[in-house]
Amino acid sequence: MTGPRGEQRLRCHVEERGRCAVIRPEGVLGYTTYPLLRDFMLKCAIEQPHALIVDLSGTTIAASTVLSVFTTVWLRISDWPAIPVLVATGPAHAGLLRRSPIRRYVSVFEGVDEAIENVDEPAPRRRAYRVLPHDPRSPGAAREFVRQTCAQWELSGVLMQDAVQIASELVQNTMEHTGSEARLRLELRRARLTVAVGDDDPAPVVLADPGSDRANTGRGVHIIAQLARTWGCFADEADRRKTVWAVVGTR
């Protein structure tokens, strides 16, 4: 699909099948539309389906190099929410995808039904969720919620301490830098605990250089980076939201 001046256009749709998010891009996947598909996939991943399945049967691929979008997304979500990415090629792209190096990171199938059949059963997860108002007391409420949840899940020691401090810093950051409530989510999977906080400000959280002018206002992020095995931020400009997450586990 191209516009009046030949620019590339792409529209993405998603539906749920078998607890998987099936994404159907329609139009041209090229250098100008690469970011659209990438961001759409990341947005769907935040909802934590069993898998992301991308159906390319209605897509024109402008160049083989743009297939790296699937590797990029896989790298971004491999730690959290840690769900697989599968690609359904359709007849037109089967040969191209079979030769592509992305197969080292994502699974490729001819159709959506085959992809769904090959989604592995995800590891058991335990989840807890709490919405905290925009209030100075919310960081303290976050700490207590994490302590109680970790006790229920029989987690203690360093794991609990790190999770409590990370949750406190994330919620504090929401209180200081946005006017939003904080949506705190805990998830336990394969001995790794994820702490995620969402808010209604799309401005991404970044790790400032210690010597920069922003260093004094970003100490909480440095604390999170030191405590977590890995952390990241998904920002959605369209919905004007973001989610900051951090994974802690046995060191």
KOLKEKOL-308806 format. One record per residue (C-alpha): residue number from 1; x, y, z. Coordinates in Angstrom, 1 decimal, always signed. Layout:
N
<resi:NUM, xx:X, yy:Y, zz:Z> $
...
***
This chain:
251
<resi:1, xx:+0.0, yy:+0.0, zz:+0.0> $
<resi:2, xx:+1.4, yy:+3.4, zz:-1.0> $
<resi:3, xx:+0.2, yy:+6.9, zz:-0.8> $
<resi:4, xx:-0.1, yy:+9.5, zz:-3.6> $
<resi:5, xx:+3.6, yy:+10.3, zz:-3.5> $
<resi:6, xx:+4.7, yy:+6.7, zz:-3.3> $
<resi:7, xx:+5.2, yy:+6.7, zz:+0.5> $
<resi:8, xx:+4.8, yy:+3.4, zz:+2.3> $
<resi:9, xx:+1.8, yy:+2.8, zz:+4.4> $
<resi:10, xx:+1.0, yy:+0.1, zz:+6.9> $
<resi:11, xx:-2.1, yy:-0.7, zz:+9.0> $
<resi:12, xx:-2.0, yy:-3.2, zz:+11.9> $
<resi:13, xx:-4.9, yy:-5.1, zz:+13.4> $
<resi:14, xx:-4.9, yy:-7.6, zz:+16.3> $
<resi:15, xx:-7.2, yy:-10.3, zz:+17.4> $
<resi:16, xx:-7.0, yy:-12.9, zz:+20.1> $
<resi:17, xx:-6.9, yy:-16.6, zz:+19.2> $
<resi:18, xx:-6.1, yy:-19.3, zz:+21.7> $
<resi:19, xx:-4.9, yy:-16.7, zz:+24.2> $
<resi:20, xx:-2.3, yy:-15.5, zz:+21.6> $
<resi:21, xx:-2.3, yy:-12.0, zz:+20.0> $
<resi:22, xx:-2.5, yy:-12.5, zz:+16.2> $
<resi:23, xx:-1.2, yy:-9.3, zz:+14.5> $
<resi:24, xx:-2.1, yy:-8.7, zz:+10.9> $
<resi:25, xx:-0.1, yy:-5.9, zz:+9.1> $
<resi:26, xx:-1.7, yy:-4.7, zz:+5.9> $
<resi:27, xx:+0.3, yy:-2.7, zz:+3.4> $
<resi:28, xx:+4.0, yy:-2.3, zz:+2.9> $
<resi:29, xx:+6.6, yy:-3.2, zz:+5.5> $
<resi:30, xx:+9.5, yy:-1.0, zz:+4.7> $
<resi:31, xx:+12.0, yy:+1.4, zz:+6.2> $
<resi:32, xx:+9.4, yy:+4.1, zz:+6.9> $
<resi:33, xx:+6.7, yy:+1.7, zz:+8.3> $
<resi:34, xx:+9.2, yy:-0.5, zz:+10.3> $
<resi:35, xx:+8.7, yy:+1.7, zz:+13.5> $
<resi:36, xx:+4.9, yy:+1.3, zz:+13.3> $
<resi:37, xx:+5.0, yy:-2.5, zz:+13.3> $
<resi:38, xx:+7.6, yy:-2.5, zz:+16.0> $
<resi:39, xx:+5.7, yy:-0.2, zz:+18.3> $
<resi:40, xx:+2.4, yy:-2.1, zz:+17.7> $
<resi:41, xx:+4.0, yy:-5.4, zz:+18.6> $
<resi:42, xx:+5.5, yy:-3.9, zz:+21.8> $
<resi:43, xx:+2.1, yy:-2.5, zz:+22.7> $
<resi:44, xx:+0.5, yy:-5.9, zz:+22.3> $
<resi:45, xx:+3.2, yy:-7.6, zz:+24.3> $
<resi:46, xx:+2.5, yy:-5.5, zz:+27.4> $
<resi:47, xx:-0.9, yy:-7.2, zz:+27.6> $
<resi:48, xx:+1.1, yy:-10.5, zz:+28.2> $
<resi:49, xx:-0.6, yy:-12.9, zz:+25.8> $
<resi:50, xx:+0.8, yy:-16.4, zz:+25.5> $
<resi:51, xx:+2.6, yy:-15.4, zz:+22.3> $
<resi:52, xx:+2.8, yy:-12.8, zz:+19.6> $
<resi:53, xx:+1.9, yy:-14.2, zz:+16.1> $
<resi:54, xx:+2.4, yy:-11.9, zz:+13.1> $
<resi:55, xx:+0.5, yy:-12.9, zz:+10.0> $
<resi:56, xx:+2.4, yy:-11.5, zz:+6.9> $
<resi:57, xx:-0.1, yy:-12.9, zz:+4.3> $
<resi:58, xx:-1.5, yy:-9.4, zz:+3.7> $
<resi:59, xx:+1.9, yy:-7.6, zz:+3.8> $
<resi:60, xx:+4.3, yy:-6.5, zz:+1.1> $
<resi:61, xx:+7.9, yy:-6.7, zz:+2.2> $
<resi:62, xx:+9.9, yy:-3.9, zz:+0.7> $
<resi:63, xx:+13.4, yy:-5.3, zz:+1.6> $
<resi:64, xx:+14.6, yy:-8.4, zz:+3.5> $
<resi:65, xx:+16.5, yy:-6.2, zz:+6.0> $
<resi:66, xx:+13.2, yy:-4.9, zz:+7.5> $
<resi:67, xx:+12.5, yy:-8.4, zz:+8.8> $
<resi:68, xx:+14.9, yy:-7.4, zz:+11.6> $
<resi:69, xx:+11.9, yy:-5.8, zz:+13.2> $
<resi:70, xx:+11.1, yy:-9.3, zz:+14.6> $
<resi:71, xx:+14.5, yy:-9.7, zz:+16.1> $
<resi:72, xx:+14.3, yy:-6.2, zz:+17.6> $
<resi:73, xx:+11.0, yy:-6.9, zz:+19.3> $
<resi:74, xx:+12.2, yy:-10.3, zz:+20.5> $
<resi:75, xx:+15.2, yy:-8.7, zz:+22.2> $
<resi:76, xx:+13.0, yy:-6.0, zz:+23.8> $
<resi:77, xx:+10.5, yy:-8.5, zz:+25.3> $
<resi:78, xx:+12.8, yy:-11.5, zz:+26.0> $
<resi:79, xx:+13.3, yy:-10.5, zz:+29.7> $
<resi:80, xx:+9.8, yy:-9.1, zz:+30.2> $
<resi:81, xx:+7.1, yy:-10.1, zz:+29.5> $
<resi:82, xx:+9.1, yy:-13.0, zz:+28.1> $
<resi:83, xx:+6.7, yy:-14.3, zz:+25.5> $
<resi:84, xx:+7.6, yy:-15.9, zz:+22.2> $
<resi:85, xx:+7.3, yy:-14.2, zz:+18.8> $
<resi:86, xx:+6.1, yy:-16.4, zz:+15.9> $
<resi:87, xx:+5.7, yy:-15.4, zz:+12.2> $
<resi:88, xx:+3.2, yy:-16.8, zz:+9.8> $
<resi:89, xx:+4.6, yy:-16.2, zz:+6.3> $
<resi:90, xx:+1.8, yy:-16.9, zz:+3.9> $
<resi:91, xx:+2.7, yy:-18.4, zz:+0.5> $
<resi:92, xx:+4.3, yy:-15.2, zz:-0.9> $
<resi:93, xx:+7.0, yy:-14.9, zz:+1.8> $
<resi:94, xx:+7.8, yy:-18.5, zz:+2.7> $
<resi:95, xx:+11.0, yy:-18.7, zz:+0.8> $
<resi:96, xx:+12.3, yy:-15.3, zz:+2.0> $
<resi:97, xx:+11.6, yy:-16.1, zz:+5.6> $
<resi:98, xx:+13.2, yy:-19.6, zz:+5.4> $
<resi:99, xx:+16.4, yy:-17.9, zz:+4.3> $
<resi:100, xx:+16.3, yy:-15.1, zz:+6.8> $
<resi:101, xx:+18.6, yy:-15.0, zz:+9.9> $
<resi:102, xx:+15.7, yy:-14.0, zz:+12.1> $
<resi:103, xx:+14.9, yy:-17.7, zz:+12.4> $
<resi:104, xx:+17.6, yy:-17.8, zz:+15.1> $
<resi:105, xx:+15.3, yy:-15.7, zz:+17.3> $
<resi:106, xx:+11.7, yy:-16.2, zz:+16.1> $
<resi:107, xx:+9.8, yy:-19.3, zz:+14.9> $
<resi:108, xx:+8.5, yy:-19.2, zz:+11.3> $
<resi:109, xx:+5.4, yy:-21.1, zz:+10.1> $
<resi:110, xx:+3.4, yy:-21.1, zz:+6.9> $
<resi:111, xx:+0.1, yy:-20.2, zz:+8.5> $
<resi:112, xx:-1.5, yy:-18.9, zz:+11.7> $
<resi:113, xx:-3.1, yy:-22.2, zz:+12.6> $
<resi:114, xx:+0.2, yy:-24.0, zz:+12.5> $
<resi:115, xx:+1.9, yy:-21.2, zz:+14.5> $
<resi:116, xx:-0.8, yy:-21.5, zz:+17.2> $
<resi:117, xx:-0.4, yy:-25.2, zz:+17.4> $
<resi:118, xx:+3.3, yy:-24.8, zz:+18.0> $
<resi:119, xx:+3.1, yy:-22.2, zz:+20.8> $
<resi:120, xx:+4.6, yy:-23.9, zz:+23.9> $
<resi:121, xx:+2.6, yy:-23.9, zz:+27.1> $
<resi:122, xx:+4.0, yy:-21.0, zz:+29.1> $
<resi:123, xx:+5.6, yy:-21.5, zz:+32.5> $
<resi:124, xx:+3.2, yy:-21.0, zz:+35.4> $
<resi:125, xx:+2.9, yy:-17.3, zz:+36.5> $
<resi:126, xx:+1.7, yy:-15.7, zz:+39.7> $
<resi:127, xx:+0.4, yy:-12.2, zz:+39.4> $
<resi:128, xx:-0.7, yy:-9.4, zz:+41.7> $
<resi:129, xx:-2.0, yy:-6.0, zz:+40.8> $
<resi:130, xx:-2.7, yy:-2.7, zz:+42.7> $
<resi:131, xx:-3.7, yy:+0.7, zz:+41.6> $
<resi:132, xx:-2.2, yy:+3.5, zz:+43.7> $
<resi:133, xx:-3.6, yy:+7.1, zz:+43.6> $
<resi:134, xx:-1.4, yy:+10.1, zz:+42.9> $
<resi:135, xx:-0.6, yy:+10.7, zz:+46.6> $
<resi:136, xx:+2.6, yy:+11.1, zz:+48.6> $
<resi:137, xx:+1.6, yy:+8.0, zz:+50.7> $
<resi:138, xx:+1.6, yy:+5.8, zz:+47.6> $
<resi:139, xx:+5.3, yy:+4.8, zz:+47.7> $
<resi:140, xx:+4.8, yy:+3.5, zz:+51.2> $
<resi:141, xx:+1.6, yy:+1.6, zz:+50.2> $
<resi:142, xx:+3.6, yy:+0.1, zz:+47.3> $
<resi:143, xx:+6.3, yy:-1.1, zz:+49.7> $
<resi:144, xx:+3.7, yy:-2.7, zz:+52.0> $
<resi:145, xx:+1.9, yy:-4.4, zz:+49.0> $
<resi:146, xx:+5.1, yy:-5.9, zz:+47.8> $
<resi:147, xx:+6.1, yy:-7.2, zz:+51.2> $
<resi:148, xx:+2.7, yy:-8.8, zz:+51.7> $
<resi:149, xx:+2.7, yy:-10.3, zz:+48.2> $
<resi:150, xx:+6.2, yy:-11.7, zz:+48.6> $
<resi:151, xx:+5.2, yy:-13.2, zz:+52.0> $
<resi:152, xx:+2.2, yy:-14.9, zz:+50.3> $
<resi:153, xx:+4.4, yy:-16.2, zz:+47.6> $
<resi:154, xx:+7.0, yy:-17.4, zz:+50.2> $
<resi:155, xx:+9.7, yy:-15.1, zz:+48.9> $
<resi:156, xx:+12.0, yy:-13.5, zz:+51.3> $
<resi:157, xx:+15.6, yy:-12.2, zz:+51.8> $
<resi:158, xx:+17.3, yy:-10.2, zz:+49.1> $
<resi:159, xx:+14.6, yy:-10.9, zz:+46.5> $
<resi:160, xx:+12.0, yy:-9.3, zz:+48.7> $
<resi:161, xx:+14.2, yy:-6.4, zz:+49.7> $
<resi:162, xx:+15.1, yy:-5.6, zz:+46.1> $
<resi:163, xx:+11.5, yy:-5.8, zz:+44.9> $
<resi:164, xx:+10.3, yy:-3.6, zz:+47.7> $
<resi:165, xx:+12.9, yy:-0.9, zz:+46.9> $
<resi:166, xx:+12.4, yy:-1.1, zz:+43.2> $
<resi:167, xx:+8.6, yy:-0.7, zz:+43.6> $
<resi:168, xx:+9.1, yy:+2.2, zz:+45.9> $
<resi:169, xx:+11.4, yy:+4.0, zz:+43.5> $
<resi:170, xx:+9.1, yy:+3.4, zz:+40.5> $
<resi:171, xx:+6.0, yy:+4.6, zz:+42.3> $
<resi:172, xx:+7.9, yy:+7.6, zz:+43.7> $
<resi:173, xx:+9.0, yy:+8.5, zz:+40.1> $
<resi:174, xx:+5.4, yy:+8.4, zz:+39.0> $
<resi:175, xx:+4.4, yy:+10.7, zz:+41.9> $
<resi:176, xx:+7.2, yy:+13.2, zz:+41.3> $
<resi:177, xx:+7.2, yy:+13.4, zz:+37.5> $
<resi:178, xx:+3.6, yy:+12.8, zz:+36.4> $
<resi:179, xx:+0.1, yy:+13.6, zz:+37.5> $
<resi:180, xx:-1.0, yy:+10.0, zz:+37.1> $
<resi:181, xx:-2.0, yy:+7.1, zz:+39.3> $
<resi:182, xx:+0.5, yy:+4.3, zz:+39.5> $
<resi:183, xx:-0.5, yy:+0.8, zz:+38.3> $
<resi:184, xx:+1.7, yy:-1.6, zz:+40.1> $
<resi:185, xx:+2.0, yy:-5.1, zz:+38.8> $
<resi:186, xx:+4.0, yy:-8.1, zz:+40.3> $
<resi:187, xx:+4.7, yy:-11.3, zz:+38.4> $
<resi:188, xx:+6.5, yy:-14.4, zz:+39.5> $
<resi:189, xx:+7.8, yy:-16.8, zz:+36.8> $
<resi:190, xx:+10.6, yy:-19.3, zz:+36.9> $
<resi:191, xx:+12.1, yy:-17.8, zz:+40.2> $
<resi:192, xx:+12.2, yy:-14.3, zz:+38.7> $
<resi:193, xx:+10.1, yy:-11.6, zz:+40.1> $
<resi:194, xx:+9.0, yy:-8.7, zz:+37.8> $
<resi:195, xx:+8.0, yy:-5.4, zz:+39.2> $
<resi:196, xx:+6.2, yy:-3.1, zz:+36.7> $
<resi:197, xx:+4.6, yy:+0.3, zz:+37.1> $
<resi:198, xx:+2.4, yy:+1.9, zz:+34.5> $
<resi:199, xx:+1.2, yy:+5.6, zz:+34.3> $
<resi:200, xx:-0.5, yy:+8.0, zz:+32.0> $
<resi:201, xx:+2.6, yy:+9.9, zz:+30.9> $
<resi:202, xx:+4.3, yy:+8.7, zz:+27.7> $
<resi:203, xx:+7.6, yy:+10.4, zz:+28.4> $
<resi:204, xx:+10.1, yy:+7.5, zz:+28.6> $
<resi:205, xx:+12.3, yy:+6.9, zz:+31.7> $
<resi:206, xx:+16.0, yy:+7.0, zz:+30.8> $
<resi:207, xx:+19.2, yy:+6.3, zz:+32.7> $
<resi:208, xx:+21.0, yy:+9.7, zz:+32.8> $
<resi:209, xx:+24.8, yy:+9.9, zz:+32.7> $
<resi:210, xx:+26.0, yy:+10.3, zz:+36.3> $
<resi:211, xx:+27.9, yy:+13.5, zz:+35.2> $
<resi:212, xx:+25.0, yy:+15.1, zz:+33.4> $
<resi:213, xx:+22.7, yy:+17.8, zz:+34.7> $
<resi:214, xx:+19.9, yy:+15.3, zz:+35.0> $
<resi:215, xx:+21.8, yy:+13.0, zz:+37.4> $
<resi:216, xx:+20.4, yy:+14.6, zz:+40.5> $
<resi:217, xx:+16.8, yy:+14.0, zz:+39.4> $
<resi:218, xx:+17.4, yy:+10.4, zz:+38.2> $
<resi:219, xx:+18.8, yy:+8.7, zz:+41.3> $
<resi:220, xx:+15.9, yy:+6.4, zz:+41.6> $
<resi:221, xx:+16.5, yy:+5.0, zz:+38.1> $
<resi:222, xx:+20.2, yy:+4.4, zz:+39.0> $
<resi:223, xx:+19.1, yy:+2.5, zz:+42.1> $
<resi:224, xx:+16.7, yy:+0.4, zz:+39.9> $
<resi:225, xx:+19.5, yy:-0.3, zz:+37.4> $
<resi:226, xx:+21.8, yy:-1.5, zz:+40.2> $
<resi:227, xx:+19.3, yy:-3.8, zz:+41.9> $
<resi:228, xx:+17.6, yy:-5.3, zz:+38.8> $
<resi:229, xx:+18.9, yy:-8.1, zz:+36.6> $
<resi:230, xx:+17.4, yy:-6.1, zz:+33.7> $
<resi:231, xx:+14.9, yy:-3.3, zz:+33.4> $
<resi:232, xx:+13.2, yy:-1.3, zz:+30.6> $
<resi:233, xx:+10.5, yy:+1.1, zz:+29.6> $
<resi:234, xx:+7.7, yy:+0.7, zz:+27.1> $
<resi:235, xx:+6.3, yy:+4.1, zz:+26.0> $
<resi:236, xx:+3.1, yy:+4.4, zz:+23.9> $
<resi:237, xx:+2.7, yy:+7.8, zz:+22.4> $
<resi:238, xx:-0.7, yy:+6.9, zz:+20.9> $
<resi:239, xx:-2.3, yy:+5.9, zz:+24.2> $
<resi:240, xx:-0.1, yy:+8.4, zz:+26.1> $
<resi:241, xx:+1.0, yy:+5.8, zz:+28.6> $
<resi:242, xx:+4.2, yy:+4.0, zz:+29.6> $
<resi:243, xx:+5.2, yy:+1.0, zz:+31.7> $
<resi:244, xx:+8.5, yy:+0.8, zz:+33.5> $
<resi:245, xx:+9.6, yy:-2.7, zz:+34.5> $
<resi:246, xx:+12.4, yy:-4.4, zz:+36.3> $
<resi:247, xx:+13.3, yy:-8.1, zz:+36.9> $
<resi:248, xx:+14.9, yy:-9.4, zz:+40.1> $
<resi:249, xx:+15.9, yy:-12.9, zz:+40.9> $
<resi:250, xx:+18.4, yy:-15.1, zz:+42.5> $
<resi:251, xx:+21.8, yy:-13.5, zz:+42.0> $
***
